[in-house]
Amino acid sequence: MADIYQDLTSNEWFYPSSGYILSETDSNGIITYVNDLFCEVAGYTKEELLGQPHNMVRHPDMPRIAFKGLWDDLQSKGFWTGFVKNRRKDNGHYWVYATALRRERSDGSVSYLSIRVKPARSDVEACIKLYAELKAQE
Ligand SMILES: Cc1cc2nc3c(=O)[nH]c(=O)nc-3n(C[C@H](O)[C@H](O)[C@H](O)COP(=O)(O)O)c2cc1C
């Protein structure tokens, strides 16, 4: 089995103090929209991102239960907030504080939006510990 950690670097991209990283998916989590900051931060072009599953930016340090919570909350409550470590194309990473929303149009179609802002460093430090513990239980 390929080692999912082998190419990762410890380079962190730090969120600027302003700006929003936005993305939208269809009901299956396929990316349908990204803004310019998303591309800059993740290191991909729009063309590379659109039509791909959102786990394209998944970092292996993220515990599975975090995304189970995201999808469960989107179904049951229509929204989710949480801290996410994402992987950049260059194998570095970045942390965000994300709010995801379920959007139902009048024709019944469902899409999901995520808006991400700069996380407090103290929250990132707490999540590094928590997510490592959760990963260890997988
Ligand atoms: C609107 C929206 C935004 C998402 N943003 C991210 C993200 O930034 N990073 C990420 O790893 N997963 C994100 N996800 C969750 C992914 O769809 C997926 O569940 C997760 O990456 C785990 O994938 P896996 O179980 O296939 O490994 C998002 C999902 C939705 C609906």
The ligand as a Tripos MOL2 file, in Angstrom:
@<TRIPOS>MOLECULE
LIG
   31    33     1     0     0
SMALL
NO_CHARGES

@<TRIPOS>ATOM
      1 C1        -19.1800   22.0820    0.9320 C.3       1 LIG1
      2 C2        -18.1490   21.0400    1.3400 C.ar      1 LIG1
      3 C3        -16.8460   21.4290    1.5670 C.ar      1 LIG1
      4 C4        -15.8690   20.4920    1.9250 C.ar      1 LIG1
      5 N1        -14.6050   20.9320    2.1320 N.ar      1 LIG1
      6 C5        -13.6450   20.0290    2.4380 C.ar      1 LIG1
      7 C6        -12.2930   20.4460    2.6090 C.ar      1 LIG1
      8 O1        -11.9600   21.6370    2.5300 O.2       1 LIG1
      9 N2        -11.3760   19.4930    2.8930 N.ar      1 LIG1
     10 C7        -11.6870   18.1690    3.0010 C.ar      1 LIG1
     11 O2        -10.7890   17.3510    3.2500 O.2       1 LIG1
     12 N3        -12.9650   17.7470    2.8620 N.ar      1 LIG1
     13 C8        -13.9440   18.6490    2.5830 C.ar      1 LIG1
     14 N4        -15.2360   18.2220    2.4270 N.ar      1 LIG1
     15 C9        -15.5580   16.8180    2.7330 C.3       1 LIG1
     16 C10       -15.2670   15.8830    1.5820 C.3       1 LIG1
     17 O3        -16.3850   15.8560    0.7240 O.3       1 LIG1
     18 C11       -14.9990   14.4370    2.1010 C.3       1 LIG1
     19 O4        -16.0980   13.9860    2.8450 O.3       1 LIG1
     20 C12       -13.7380   14.3590    2.9870 C.3       1 LIG1
     21 O5        -12.6330   14.9520    2.3480 O.3       1 LIG1
     22 C13       -13.3850   12.9170    3.3490 C.3       1 LIG1
     23 O6        -13.2230   12.1860    2.1930 O.3       1 LIG1
     24 P1        -12.9420   10.6300    2.1580 P.3       1 LIG1
     25 O7        -13.8360   10.0020    3.1860 O.co2     1 LIG1
     26 O8        -13.2670   10.2110    0.7680 O.co2     1 LIG1
     27 O9        -11.4930   10.4590    2.4870 O.co2     1 LIG1
     28 C14       -16.2220   19.1340    2.0590 C.ar      1 LIG1
     29 C15       -17.5400   18.7460    1.8220 C.ar      1 LIG1
     30 C16       -18.4990   19.6850    1.4800 C.ar      1 LIG1
     31 C17       -19.9320   19.2500    1.2510 C.3       1 LIG1
@<TRIPOS>BOND
     1     1     2 1
     2     2     3 ar
     3     2    30 ar
     4     3     4 ar
     5     4     5 ar
     6     4    28 ar
     7     5     6 ar
     8     6     7 ar
     9     6    13 1
    10     7     8 2
    11     7     9 ar
    12     9    10 ar
    13    10    11 2
    14    10    12 ar
    15    12    13 ar
    16    13    14 ar
    17    14    15 1
    18    14    28 ar
    19    15    16 1
    20    16    17 1
    21    16    18 1
    22    18    19 1
    23    18    20 1
    24    20    21 1
    25    20    22 1
    26    22    23 1
    27    23    24 1
    28    24    25 2
    29    24    26 1
    30    24    27 1
    31    28    29 ar
    32    29    30 ar
    33    30    31 1
@<TRIPOS>SUBSTRUCTURE
     1 LIG1         1 GROUP 0 **** ****
